[in-house]
């Protein structure tokens, strides 16, 4: 695990590349996620963002917050555009060896709507081609920028403007879908663990091919909680087992130390500790809460089975 001293002493990591003055909401998980990703990747990064909060919060030129190349892209085309940019860098590097093109990283930072729903076709295509990109889903679990409508990443039982009684379906497991594409690297992160974000992006940058990182990024207005509770909620998501932290490198899964102990259900905090702090779950029935807990337990059983299978192999 990376240490804060390493970040401070890193010529790139000690700087801010997503600058103050952006218009993120107070307590925005997206801002924390992008700041720490860029501390790992640095200014030689071309970022593509399909329609999302991030298109809006960067501010208007010439006072935009990103201190690196940034491209706004259509909702469905994030991964496709990034593939083209990555191939252009490759062609430039072959034509002009020893120049900056060889050092460039192509990054997508997309919301869950632009990833799990509208952008999944282009993302699946990039994964199948093993395009040399890092694709990030910053997951705030709804279409926050357009009015807090449900997405396929919205949890079971959560209220949105289009699921006023609570969502009936369960959250789509995009990291598992991406792992099924057999790409070289898949990881989950939480904004409560910034050094984990930093370390995983450092690793992703060093790997050739398509990399996918899924970050839990709580949203105060969308989840309806006080803005100062963002990190606490993200941490509770990990401790209750709602959000396992892991990476899958060339098919091999490794759990983060803060999730490893949670293979034992008795080590997980009660789910109510997480749900009760968000008004989007207000009024949830006991039946729905039991269903959600059973679904989480099944996900953990699947993780345990995968780890056991790896040991046996």
N, C-alpha and C positions, 0 to 999 in steps of 0.2 A: 504494500500500500504506500502511495506517495505521502510524503510529509510536507507540512506547510513550509518548512525551511527550504525544501527543494523548489517550491513554487517561487518563494521570495528571491532565491538565488538564481533562478532561471531568467535569462535576459528577456525572454518572451513572456513567461508566466507572471513576472512581477508587474507587468503593464496591463492597462485596461484597453481593450480593443473595441468593445461595445460601450460607447462613452456615456457619461452622465448627460442629462438634458433630454433624454428620450421621453416619450410620453406613455410609458408603461404605467398601469395602475399601481398604486401603493401595494406592496406585498406580492407583486406579480412573479409567479414561478418561472415564467418564460425568461425574464431578464437574468435571473440567477443562472439558469441553465446555459444560456448563450454566452454570458460573461465567462463562465468557467470552461466551456468548450473552446472558446477563442484563446484563453490563457494557454491551453495545450497546443492549439494549432497555429496561432500567430498570424501576422498580416499577409503572408503568402497563401491566403485562402480566398477562394472565390465562392461566395455564398449565394445560393439560389433559394428564394422563398416563394412558394405558391401562396395564393390568397389565404390570409390568416391575420391574426392580431399583429404579427410581426411586420406585415406590410404597412400597417398604420402607425405603429409606435416609433418607427425609426426617425420620424420627423421629416420636414420639407427641406429640400436642397436650398441653400448651401449649408444648412445647419443639421445635416443628418448625423445620427449617432454612430453608424458603423465606420470604423477606421480601417476598412478593408473593402475589396470589391464586392458589391452587393447587387443582385438582380432580382427585381420583382417579376413573378411569373404567373401565368394562368393557373387556376386551381388544379387542373388535372395533369399539368405538364412538368411538375418539379423535377422528377427523376429523369424524364426524357431530356429536358434542357440541360441538366447537370451532366448527363452522358455526353451530349454534344460538346459542352465546355471542356470536359475531361479529355475527350479525343482531340480537341483543338490544342490543348496544352501538350499532349503527346506528340502531335505533328510538329509543333513549334520546337519542342525539345530535340527532336530528331534533326530538324533543319538548322537549329542554332544551339549546338551542344555547349554546355557550360554556362548557359544563361538562366534567368530566373524561372523559365518555364519548367525546368526539371524539378523545381522545388514546390510547385503549386499543388495545393490540395483543393479538390472540389467538394463542397459541402452543401447538403440540402437541410434546411431547418423548416419543418412543416408541422402544422397542427394536426390533431387527430382527424379532423374532417378531411383535410387534404392528404391524409395518409391511409386511414382505415376505410374511408369511403371513396371520395372523388379521385384520389390520386393512386389508388391501389393498382390499377392496370399498368400505369407507367412504371410504378415501383417494381411490380412483378417482372416486367420486361427488362428493367435494368438489372435485376437480380439474376434472371435467366441468362443474360449476356455477361454477367459478372463484371459490369461496368466499374471502373476504378473511381468510385465515389464513396463518401460517407453520407448516408441518409439518416437524418434524425427526425423522430416524431417527438415533439414536446407535447405531452398529453395532458390537456386540461379537461378532457372528458366531456366535451360538448362543443357546439359551434358558438364560441363566446363572442366573436366579433360581430356576428349578425343577429344576436338576440337570444343567445343561450338555448338553442334548439338541440335536441338529442342527436348524438352521433352513434355509430356502432361501437364506439369506445366508452359510451356512457354506462356506468354500472347499473346492475339490476336494482330496482327500487328507487333510483335517483329521480327527483323531480326536475324537469326542465319546462320551457314554455310550450313544448310539444308533447311532454309526458307529465301532465299536471297531476296525475294520480300516482306517478312513479313508473319508471320504465319496466316493462315486462321481460324483455330479453336480457341476456347476459352480455358482458363486455367481450368484444372480439379480441382474441389473443394474437395480436399481430407479431410479436416476437417469435411465437411458435410457427406461424405461417412463414415468416422469413427464414427461420431455421430449416424449414422443410424444402426451401429452395437450394439448400446445401451451399450457401455462400460462406466465405471464410470466417466471418466474424459477426456475431449478434450479441448485444448486451442490453441490460436494463439498468437504469440509474434512477436516483431520486435526488431532488435539489437539496434534501437534508444532508446529503453526503457529497459535498463539492469536490473533495480530494479524489473520491471514486470517479466522478465525472472527468476530472483532469487526467487521471491515470488511464481511463478507458479510451479517451480521445487520443492520448499519446500513442497507445497501442494501435488503435485503428489507423492512425496516420502512417504507421510503419508497415501496414499490411497492404499488399497489392490485391485489388479486386473490390467487390461490392461489400460494404460494411453497413450494418444497421444498428442504430442505438435508439432505445425507447426510454424517454425520461418523464417521470411523473412531475408535473408542473402545476401545482394547485392554483386556483383562480378565485380570489376573494369575492368578486361580485357574482361569479357564476355558481360558486359552491355556497355562497351566502354565509361567510364567516368574517370576523374582524381581520383586517389586513396584517396585523402584527402576528397572527397565528400561522402564517404560511409554512414556515420551517417546522413548527411543532406538528402540524397536520401531515406533512410529508414524512416526518419521522415516525408518526403513529401508523401511517400506512405500511411502513416497513415492519414495525414491531408487532402489529396485529396479523401480519402475514398477507395482507391485502396486496402488497407490492413486493414480490421476491426480487432480490438483487442477485444477478448472475451474469455470466458471459458464456458464450458457446463459441469456441475457437476450433475450426475444422471439425465440427461435430461433437466436440468434447465439452461438456458443461462443467462449470466451476461456480460454486456459490460464494458470494461475498461473506466474510466472517460474521456480519450482523444478521445474515439470513440463515447461515449454516445451522445455528442452534435451533432455529425454528422448525427444522425437520421434526422435532418433537413438539406435538401440538400443545403440550402443557407449558411450553416456553413462550407461546404467543400471548400477547395481551388480549383481553376480551374485545371482540369486534365493536361493541357498543362504545368503547373509549374513542374510537375513530368516528363512527357514524354520528354520535350525539353532538359533536362539535360543528356540524354542518347542517344548516337549515334545509338543504336540498333533500335530506333524509328525514325531515320532520314528519311525524305521523306514520312512519313505517310500521307496518303490522308485525307482530311476532312471527307469523308465518313467513313473511318475506325475508325477515332477518335470518331465520333458520335456513331458508333456501339459499341465501347469499353465503352464509357460513358453510353450508354443505358444498357449495360450488368452489369456495376457496380451499376447503379440505381436499376436494378431488384434484385440484390443480397441484397442491403440495404432494399428494400421493403420486401424481404423474412425475413430478420432479424427483421424488425419492426413488421411483422405479427406474428412471433414466440413470441416476447416479449409481444405483446398484448394478444395472446392466453394464455400465462402463467398468466397474470394478471387476466384474466377472470376465469381461473381455480381456 
